[in-house]
């Protein structure tokens, strides 16, 4: 069975492999965005810490090590934000089906 060009779904116009975002798509929660930011700052501090250690610095400042601890804190904040966001969305969907 062959398909004619008219039977195929329309390709998105944004270029190869791109898909338009649905209009009803929600933005991420504030906690998830803050978590990403805190995680990024922590990862940058980890990279700086590793680079300084690799170049021969041995007594690194305490503040740099403390800022590096922001990576797991940011990850936890982001995961909690995503969990709460999805939990709220599931409750809204269940309420929409019940009502």
C-alpha atoms as a printed R data frame, in Angstrom:
   type eleno elety resid chain resno       x      y      z
1  ATOM     1    CA   UNK     A     1   0.000  0.000  0.000
2  ATOM     2    CA   UNK     A     2   1.478  3.334 -0.974
3  ATOM     3    CA   UNK     A     3   0.571  6.703  0.397
4  ATOM     4    CA   UNK     A     4   0.134  9.770 -1.666
5  ATOM     5    CA   UNK     A     5   1.799 13.030 -0.588
6  ATOM     6    CA   UNK     A     6  -1.606 14.338  0.497
7  ATOM     7    CA   UNK     A     7  -2.032 11.492  3.033
8  ATOM     8    CA   UNK     A     8   1.140 12.318  4.954
9  ATOM     9    CA   UNK     A     9   1.013 14.626  7.969
10 ATOM    10    CA   UNK     A    10   2.193 18.174  7.340
11 ATOM    11    CA   UNK     A    11   5.803 18.924  8.273
12 ATOM    12    CA   UNK     A    12   6.436 21.744 10.692
13 ATOM    13    CA   UNK     A    13   7.656 24.900  9.021
14 ATOM    14    CA   UNK     A    14  10.355 25.645 11.626
15 ATOM    15    CA   UNK     A    15  13.001 23.567  9.874
16 ATOM    16    CA   UNK     A    16  14.104 19.957  9.922
17 ATOM    17    CA   UNK     A    17  13.301 18.148 13.146
18 ATOM    18    CA   UNK     A    18  11.583 21.073 14.861
19 ATOM    19    CA   UNK     A    19   8.127 21.009 16.342
20 ATOM    20    CA   UNK     A    20   6.050 24.000 17.334
21 ATOM    21    CA   UNK     A    21   5.142 24.316 20.985
22 ATOM    22    CA   UNK     A    22   1.481 23.845 21.757
23 ATOM    23    CA   UNK     A    23  -0.314 27.061 22.670
24 ATOM    24    CA   UNK     A    24  -1.594 25.610 25.959
25 ATOM    25    CA   UNK     A    25   1.875 24.569 27.182
26 ATOM    26    CA   UNK     A    26   2.622 25.736 30.726
27 ATOM    27    CA   UNK     A    27   5.799 27.465 31.779
28 ATOM    28    CA   UNK     A    28   7.962 25.722 34.339
29 ATOM    29    CA   UNK     A    29   7.365 26.487 37.989
30 ATOM    30    CA   UNK     A    30   9.389 29.130 39.802
31 ATOM    31    CA   UNK     A    31  10.996 26.486 42.014
32 ATOM    32    CA   UNK     A    32  12.216 24.539 38.968
33 ATOM    33    CA   UNK     A    33  13.712 27.683 37.417
34 ATOM    34    CA   UNK     A    34  15.388 28.716 40.680
35 ATOM    35    CA   UNK     A    35  16.700 25.171 41.068
36 ATOM    36    CA   UNK     A    36  18.247 25.290 37.591
37 ATOM    37    CA   UNK     A    37  19.931 28.598 38.370
38 ATOM    38    CA   UNK     A    38  21.306 27.445 41.730
39 ATOM    39    CA   UNK     A    39  22.484 24.177 40.161
40 ATOM    40    CA   UNK     A    40  24.273 26.039 37.350
41 ATOM    41    CA   UNK     A    41  26.085 28.287 39.840
42 ATOM    42    CA   UNK     A    42  27.133 25.217 41.808
43 ATOM    43    CA   UNK     A    43  28.412 23.431 38.710
44 ATOM    44    CA   UNK     A    44  30.454 26.487 37.707
45 ATOM    45    CA   UNK     A    45  31.998 26.522 41.168
46 ATOM    46    CA   UNK     A    46  32.806 22.810 40.876
47 ATOM    47    CA   UNK     A    47  34.493 23.400 37.507
48 ATOM    48    CA   UNK     A    48  36.494 26.307 38.957
49 ATOM    49    CA   UNK     A    49  37.445 24.181 41.962
50 ATOM    50    CA   UNK     A    50  38.650 21.305 39.776
51 ATOM    51    CA   UNK     A    51  40.576 23.602 37.421
52 ATOM    52    CA   UNK     A    52  42.295 25.379 40.302
53 ATOM    53    CA   UNK     A    53  43.179 22.068 41.946
54 ATOM    54    CA   UNK     A    54  44.497 20.647 38.655
55 ATOM    55    CA   UNK     A    55  46.735 23.690 38.130
56 ATOM    56    CA   UNK     A    56  48.452 23.170 41.464
57 ATOM    57    CA   UNK     A    57  46.470 25.214 43.970
58 ATOM    58    CA   UNK     A    58  46.109 23.259 47.168
59 ATOM    59    CA   UNK     A    59  44.562 25.588 49.769
60 ATOM    60    CA   UNK     A    60  41.416 26.660 47.956
61 ATOM    61    CA   UNK     A    61  39.186 29.229 49.619
62 ATOM    62    CA   UNK     A    62  36.369 27.980 51.796
63 ATOM    63    CA   UNK     A    63  33.770 30.116 50.002
64 ATOM    64    CA   UNK     A    64  34.523 28.331 46.711
65 ATOM    65    CA   UNK     A    65  33.892 24.946 48.298
66 ATOM    66    CA   UNK     A    66  30.702 26.221 49.913
67 ATOM    67    CA   UNK     A    67  29.428 27.621 46.600
68 ATOM    68    CA   UNK     A    68  30.173 24.235 44.996
69 ATOM    69    CA   UNK     A    69  27.714 22.736 47.489
70 ATOM    70    CA   UNK     A    70  24.949 24.659 45.710
71 ATOM    71    CA   UNK     A    71  24.880 22.059 42.904
72 ATOM    72    CA   UNK     A    72  23.125 19.328 44.921
73 ATOM    73    CA   UNK     A    73  20.966 21.933 46.669
74 ATOM    74    CA   UNK     A    74  19.846 23.311 43.284
75 ATOM    75    CA   UNK     A    75  19.160 19.808 42.026
76 ATOM    76    CA   UNK     A    76  16.961 19.124 45.054
77 ATOM    77    CA   UNK     A    77  15.081 22.431 44.656
78 ATOM    78    CA   UNK     A    78  14.490 21.710 40.967
79 ATOM    79    CA   UNK     A    79  13.274 18.172 41.581
80 ATOM    80    CA   UNK     A    80  10.884 19.307 44.306
81 ATOM    81    CA   UNK     A    81   9.595 22.056 42.005
82 ATOM    82    CA   UNK     A    82   8.970 19.637 39.145
83 ATOM    83    CA   UNK     A    83   7.304 17.144 41.498
84 ATOM    84    CA   UNK     A    84   4.964 19.759 42.928
85 ATOM    85    CA   UNK     A    85   4.202 21.138 39.458
86 ATOM    86    CA   UNK     A    86   3.254 17.716 38.098
87 ATOM    87    CA   UNK     A    87   1.310 16.822 41.217
88 ATOM    88    CA   UNK     A    88  -0.764 19.991 40.838
89 ATOM    89    CA   UNK     A    89  -1.318 19.320 37.142
90 ATOM    90    CA   UNK     A    90  -2.500 15.786 37.881
91 ATOM    91    CA   UNK     A    91  -4.929 17.111 40.488
92 ATOM    92    CA   UNK     A    92  -6.274 19.683 37.998
93 ATOM    93    CA   UNK     A    93  -6.751 16.970 35.353
94 ATOM    94    CA   UNK     A    94  -8.557 14.716 37.860
95 ATOM    95    CA   UNK     A    95 -10.789 17.604 38.945
96 ATOM    96    CA   UNK     A    96 -11.567 18.379 35.287
97 ATOM    97    CA   UNK     A    97 -12.622 14.788 34.641
98 ATOM    98    CA   UNK     A    98 -14.714 14.549 37.811
99 ATOM    99    CA   UNK     A    99 -16.455 17.916 37.341
